[in-house]
Amino acid sequence: MKFYYLSTCSTCKRIMNEVELSENVIKQDIKTTCYTEKDLDEMCHLAGSYEALFNKRAQKYKALDLKNKNLTEEEIKQYILSDYTFLKRPVFVDNNVIFIGNSKKTVCDLKEYLDEFSSK
């Protein structure tokens, strides 16, 4: 189990406290230890696309005016690899399961998943 987050992000910190990650979960601060291309490819495989992992709220997304560009999956991948702020966060990965982002539903689903896992 791996949890990709940004230590300077208050939302990531809140979610980490809310879902009560066990000691078995590897917590990776993407600002200090960035994900690899292999990590990103694995996330994409589970998510179904790089676009699902793409943070469209990133300041660089707006600064580069990417909303007005028709980006390919490969271009999106390259943006995410070039700067950690382009990865939607947090991302929780466990075998064949992935949870992406901070929506209420995603956080609720992650809590349920972790509760089921800890009760086994």
N, C-alpha and C positions, 0 to 999 in steps of 0.2 A: 504494500500500500504506500502510495506517495501523494503528498499534498504540496502542490506548487503555489506559492503565495508571494506577496510583496510585504516585507516587514514594515515598510513605511506607510502602508495602506491601513487606515483605521477600519475599513470594512473587512479586510482580510483578518485583522486581529479580532474583530468582533465575532466573525464566523468561526474562527479557531476556538474561541472560548465557548461559543454557543453549541458547537457540535461535539465538544469534548473528545478531541483526538487522542487515541491511546498511544502508548509509548512504542507500539509496533509500527506506527505510521512514520515514514520518513518525511520530515518537513524540510522542504527546499525553498529557501529565500532566493527567488530568481534574480534579485538585484546583485547578490554576492556570489551565487553559484548558478549561472544560467543553465537552462536546459540545453541538451544537445540536439542535433538534427535527428538522431535516432529517437530521442525522447519525443520530439515533436511529431515525427512520423507515426510513432505508436499512439500518441494522443489523437492524431488525425484518423487513424484506422478505426479507433473506437468512436470518435465523434462523427465520422462520416465525411468530413471535409475540413479543410483548413479554415474556411470561412466561419465555421461553427466555433473556432478557437480565436477568431480575430476580434480584437478590442476596437470597436468603432467609436469608443468614447475617449480614446487616447488623444492627448493634446497634439501629438505629431500627426495623427490621422486628420485632424482639422487643419493643422498648419500646412500639411502637404496637399490639402484639398482632395483627399482620396475619395470622398463621397461622390465627387463628380467624375470619377474614373471608373471604367468597367474593368476591374481587376480579375485576372485569371487566378486559378488555384495556385499555380506556381508563383505568381507575383505575390499573392497573399502569404504563402509560405516564406518567401524571401524577406518580406517585411517583418514577419514574426521572428525569423532567425536573426535579423539585423538589429532588433531592439526589443528588449523584454517588455516594454510598455505596450507592444502590439498584441501580447498574449492576454486574452480575456482571463480574468482571475477572480477567485482562486480556481485551481483545477485539482480535482481529487481523482486518482486512478488506482484501481484495484483489479488486477487480472483483466477481465473483459468488461469492466464497468467504469464509466467515467461520469463525473459531475463537473459542469463548467459554469462558472459565473456565480453571481451573488443574488439572483432572483429569490424571492421568498419560497417559491416552489422548489427550486434547486436545493436550497439550504434544508428545507423540510424533508425532501427526498433523501438527501445525504444523511440527515439525522436518523431517519428510519432505517436506512441501510446499515449504518454503524451500530444502531441498537440491535438489529437482527444479528449482525456479525458478532457482537460482544456477548450475546445470549447463547451462542453456540458453544 
